[in-house]
Each structure stands twice: as structure tokens, then as C-alpha cells.
Amino acid sequence: MNLKAKEFYLVFDIGGTSFRVGIFDTQFNMIENKKFDSINFLNSQESSISAIQENTVTSIINEYTLHTDKGYLIKEICIGFPGPINNKGEVIQAPTLWGPFDNPFPLYKELTNRIPSTSIHIINDLTAAGWRYINTNKGNFCLITVSSGVGNKVFWNKRSLISNMGDGGELGHYYFGGEYKDFLCDCGEKGHVGAIASGRGVEKIAYDLIQKGHELHKISMYKNQEKISTYELNEGLRNSDKFCELILKKGTYPIAKSINYLHSTIGINQYVIIGGFACSVGETYINYIKEHLKNMGIFGKSDTDIDKMVSLGKDDDLNGLYGMAQYIKYLNKEVVLL
């Protein structure tokens, strides 16, 4: 490709598990993309939080340098980040990536100080992903991600409903409690939806059931294991393993109950579910959600209505990258921090 006199967008979708990078041209076509493992507080337990934060910053800068060395003229850097971002571009929390920390981290300032010649946009990663689905129900919908953590964003009239301080859209940190009230969330609190229903959460459910000697584990394909990973869970589901089906049933219940609550309180009728864990399970995941919702009952909704309420997003692992590009396109490249 001849890169001379062409401008490009360098787009990041940073998650607790994976770090995704994409290059888009000014017509918002993706030119290339890649993914590598995120350095997070779980796989770098000997590192300080400040060291992990610095690694995130340097990873962004390294990708910028790498692509400029290739000959790309980077017009703007656009970042979807896994946590609430205030209107100063400060990270308030980043539970799945950095774990608990005390003071807001000035990500926007750190990056603009080191790359002063390039415009930088930072928004929450799920807000970014939501822009891929911005025309769903005329821009009135809720996006839910179920991956290493759980999050959501409600969109109304094509705008995400969050405050200037980044409050809102943190479904994973809503207290659910119940039989798993002692499950520790990545934020440091217990009993949160994300601690139970995320990919990391369902692994905890599996371990808990095994420790309690559940009868279905004794006849499971994993009867000789004390732990079951999400990858093994998916394999078990494909083989109709009853123990794996029980794990998924329990793991999807907090998400379904949250959908019921959101619909009952603010009237959102459409829910798109994305995220590495949910998408890897696929339509089976959605079917469990719908089954729970039908069993609960939703005021004013028939079973047929419920079937239309919940859908699985695209499973190409590119929601954040395409969504971020759409965000910049729709706002005509206006600098807005959400």
C-alpha cells in the first residue's frame, strides 16, 4: 500500500484480557488489526499498580511508534478503555486491567505529554463498542459485555447515558449477592455481578460447585478436575455435559435479572450482548438468558416479545475497534471524553 500523503486513525480497544490495535483510513475502512495479551494485575502480581499503568501507556506509545515507522501518518489516536473515564480523560477505575487503585490516573495527560503532535480521544471501551450498534432500535438500546468482567452502556437517542465523571454503565459492579455473595470482584468488593457472571466468575462457580461435591460433577467429563476453565466449559457445553450446563445456567442468571431490572426501571427494550466469554458460547448463552427472563416474567411482555429483546452481537472480536471508528465518524471527529 502506498502510504504517502494519506492519513490514518490508530485505534485501540484495551481490555482486561486482550489489547487490540487497528488502523483505519479516513473513510473508516479497517486496514489492519492485531491482538496481544494485556499486562494486568493478575498476570503481573509482582508488579506495582503504577508499573502496570505505565506499561499500558508505553504499550500505546510503542504501537504509535511502530505504525509511524511503517509509514502511516497518524491523524488521531482513538482509545477505548476498560473503565470509567471522566471528562478530563482520567481513569477513575480499571478493575479488570489494573485492579483496585486509589487516585484517578491522568491517561489523557500522560499520552498528550508524550505524543503532543497528535490528537487523542479516550472513551470507555463499552461506550466505544456500542457505537458499532448505534442504529439498533433507533439508537435506544443497552449493550452488555460479558468477558473477563461485566459492563453495560445504555444508549438513548444515540448517546450513552453516563455522567461527566464517568458514572454509569458499570453493571458488573452492581451488588447481586445471593449464594455467591462472598465472591471477590476485581474491584475489591464482594458479591458483584461481574464477580459471578463474568468469564472469571463462572470459573469460580464451577470451583464452588466442585468443592461442594455436586452430583452432576461426579458424572461430568471433568469429574477428575477441581477447576474448569471457560475454554473447558465451552467444550463441555458442546458435548451436552450437564454439569457445564448447570454452571452456565447459574452464571447467566445475574445478567438476566439485570436485564429485567433495567427494562422495568427505564424501559429499554433491546439488549445486545457481546464480550469474549458470551460470544464464545454463542447463541446458547442467549438462549439461557431468554429462558431465565421467561421464567421471571417481564411486565407487559410475552415470551415472543422476550425472544426479540435479546440478541448476540458480532463475534469477530472487533466490536471495540469498529465501534471506536464509528464514534469518531458520527461525531465528526469532535474531541469528546466519555
N, C-alpha and C positions, 0 to 999 in steps of 0.2 A: 504494500500500500504506500502511495506517495503521501507523506505527511506534511509536505511543505505548504505553508500558508493556510493550514487547517487548524481549527480549534476543537478541543475535546473537553468533556467533563470526566473527571476522575471521581468515581462513586464508590462509597464504602457501605457495607452492611455488616456491622460489627455485632457479634452475638457472644453469649457466654461459652458456647462450644466452638463456633466457627467464625472466621474472619474472611469476609467475601469482598472482592475488589472487582470493579468493572470499568470499562472505558466506553463512553457514549460519544457519538458525534453530535453536531449541533442540530441535527434532525431527530435526535434521541434514538438512534439505532445503536444497539449494543455491538461494539466492535470486538471486544474480547472480555473474558472474565476468568477469575480463578478463586480458589478457596484454600485456606490452610487453617490449622488448629489455632484457636485463641489461647493466649497465655492468660490463665485465670487463677483465682485464689485457691482453687482445688488442685490444679496440677503444678502449682508453684508455691507450695505451702512453706517452703524455707525462705521465700522472698517476702519483703515487706510490702504493704499495700502501695506505698509510694513508688516502689520499684516496679510493681505490676502496672501502675498508672503510667509511669514513664515508658514502659515497654509498649503500651498502647499508642502513646504519642509518637514514639520513634518508628513504630510499625507503619503508621500513616505517612510519616515523612519519608521513610525508606521507599514506600510504594510510589510516592510522588517523584522522588529522585530517579527511581528505576524507569518510570514511564517517560519522564522528560529526557533521560539518557537514550531512550528508544527513538526519540524524535517527536513525541507528542507535545503539542503546545497546549498546556492545561489551562483552560479558560476559568474553571471553577472546581473546587473540591467540595463534594457533597457527601455528608456523613449521616447515616442512620445509626444511632447509638442505643444500647440496651439499658435504658433507664430514663428517669425524668430529667428533662433539660429545662432550665429557666430561660427567661428572655435575655439573659446576659451570656448565654452559651456555657453556663456552668452545669456540671453534672451533680445532681442532688444525691442520687444513689445509683448504684450499679450492682445489684445483688448477685446476679449470675456471673458477672465478669470480675469484679473487684471484691465482692463480699462486703460486709459492713465497714463503713468508714465515717468519720465524724464531720468533716467540713466539706462544703461544696468544692468540687475540683474545677478550676478555670480552663476547661479544654479549649474553648474558642480562643482565649487569650494566649495559651501556650502555643497553639498552632499558628496563629497570626503573627506572633513574635518571631517564629522560626521560618515561616513562609510568607513574608509581608507583601509579596507582589501578586498574590493570587487570592481571589475572593473565596471565602469558606462559608458553607452552610451546614448547620448541625441541627438535626431534629431527632426526636425519639425514633427508634428503629421500627416500632409498630405503627407509628404515625406514617412513617415513610412507606411501609408495606401496604398500608391502607389505600394509598393513592393509586395502587395498581387496580383497585376495585372501586374507584371513586364514583363510577356511574351506577353501581349497584343500588337498586331501589331509589334512583334519582339522587344519590348521594346521602341517603338516610339509612345507615346500617351500622352494625357492630362487627369489628374484626377481632377475632380471638386467636392468639397463638399459643400452641402447646408444644414446647420444645424442652430445652434444659430448664426453662422457667415457664411461667404462665403470665400472659399480659393481655390487655384488650385496649381498643380505642373505639369510642362511639363517634361516628361522623353524622353531622346534621347539616343539611344544605351544603355539602362538600367542604365542611370544616370540622376538624377534630375538636371535641369538647374537652379542653384542658385549660388550666389557668396559666397566667404569665409566669408563675413559679414552677410550672411543670406538673401541678397536681392533676390527678385524674388518669384513668386508663391503666391503673395498676391492680387489675383483678387478682393477680397472683398473690397480692399481699392483703387481700381481704380475709378476715378470720372466718374459717369454716368450722374448725373444731371437730366434734363428733368423736368417733372411735380413734381417730388419728390426731387428736388434739396435741399430742406431745411430739409430733413430727417437727423437726427443726427446719425452718426455712433458711434459704441462703442469706436473708437479710438479718438473721439472728433471732427472730421471733419464732413462736411455735404455732402450729395449727393453721397456717395459711393455706389458701387454695393451691398455691404453687408448690408448697411442701408435700402435697398429697397427689395432685393431678398432673404435675409435670412429668417429663421422662424420668428425671431423677426421683420424683415422688413415687411413681408406680414401681420402681425398683425397691423402694422402701416398703411398699405394700406387700410385694412378693416376699421380701425377707421377713416381715412381720407375720405373715400367714404361715410361712415355713417354720418359724420359731414356735408358733402356737400349735404346730402339728396338725394342720388342716388335712382332713381326709382326702381331699382331691389331690393334694401334693403327693400322697402315697401311691397314686396311680398315674401320676404325670410322667411325661417323657423326661422331666427334670427331677425325678424323685430322689436322685442321689446328690443333688446340689443344694447348698444352703443359700445361694444367691442366684437370681435370674436377671440378666441384663435386658435392656429394651430390645436388643437385636435377637436375643433368645426368645423373648416374649413374642415377637413378631413371627418367628419360626414356629412357635407353639400354636399361635392363632391360625397359621396356615395349615397346621396339622390337626385342627379342631381339638386341641388339648383343653380339657375342661378347667384345669387349674389356671391356665393362662387366660381363658375367657372370664373366669371369676376376677382375676386381677384387673383386667381391663374394665369390667363392669364396675368395680369399686373405684377405679381411677377416673372414670368418666362422669361419675355421679356429681362431684363438686362443680364440674363445668356445666352440666345440665341444670343443676339447681341455680347456678348463677344466671344462666340464660333466662330461666323462669322469672327470677327476681328482676332482672333488667327489663324484661318485657312488661312485667306487672307495674313497675315504677315509672318508666319513661316511654313505654310504648314502641320500642324499636322492634320491627317485625322481621328483619333479615339479619342472619348471623353467618359470617364466613369464617371458617376455621382453617388456620394454616399452622405451620411450625413443623420442625423436623420429626418429632415423635408422631403427632397426629397424621401427618401426610404419609409417613412410612407405614402406618397401619391402614390408611386409606379409608374407603367407604365403610369398612367395618367399624371404624371409630365413629363415624357419623351415625350409623345405624344404632349404636349403643346410646348415643346422645338422644336420638329421637325416641328410642324405647323408654328411656328414663322420663323424658318430657311427657309422653303419653300416659305413663303410669302416674305421674304427678298431677297431670291435668293443667291446662293453661286456660285461664278465664277467657271465654269467648272464642276459643279455638278448637276446631275439630281435629281429629287425627290427620285428616287430609291437609288441613292448614299447617299443622306442625311439620309434616313432611316437607312442606315448601319453605319453612322458616330457616332451616339449617343446611348449609352446603359446605363442601370441601373446596378449599382454594387450590390454586395451581401447585403441582408437586414437583416443579422443576428446580426448586431450591434458589430461585432468583427473585422472590417477591420483594425483598428489600431493595435490591438494585433497580429493578424496573419501576418500583413504586417511587423511589427517590428521584429517578429521572422524570417521572410523570409530575411529581410535586414541583420540580423546578420549571417544567414546561407550563403547567397550569398557572403558576404564579408569575409567569413571565420573567423568571429569574430575579424576582424581588427577594432581598435578604429578609427572611423571617425566621426567627428561632422559636421552636415549639417543643 
